[in-house]
Amino acid sequence: MAYTDIQMDKKDLQTLKDIAVKAYPYEACGVLTGGEIENRIYDIVDANNTAALDLRKKSFEISALDIYRLENDGYKPIGFYHSHPDYPAVLSEEDKKHMIPDMIYIVASVKRTYVSQLKGYVRTSTDLNQICELSIQIVDKGGK
Ligand SMILES: [Zn+2]
């Protein structure tokens, strides 16, 4: 399987950045939803970080019920995003452990008022070390 770049439009990019800044100093998290085109993000859906408050600066958890609700509403989850407050947009060992193969992951490094770095990743097999970086292309808003 070939791994295509992540595509998203400016509006969704801005949504993602706004969510990351708003959640600071805690980690923001949410679901990336798509459609027909592989790795093309159509919507960014904010999710509650359900990790315990004292862990929320360094980790996140998304409730399976939130994902169920999304699917029930007709969304197609194709990946997840989360932020790293005051930390680079690299995957932690904990992040890697929970990645679902073939889903896309976006990590945003956030300083107090802005996102300084955004990176995309995919896990290509169940092997913990089989993870590669995907570039993120900003595209015009197209049809679904
Ligand atoms: Zn992380």
Residues whose N, C-alpha, C, O or C-beta is under 5 A from the ligand:
A	BS01	ZN	S92 D95
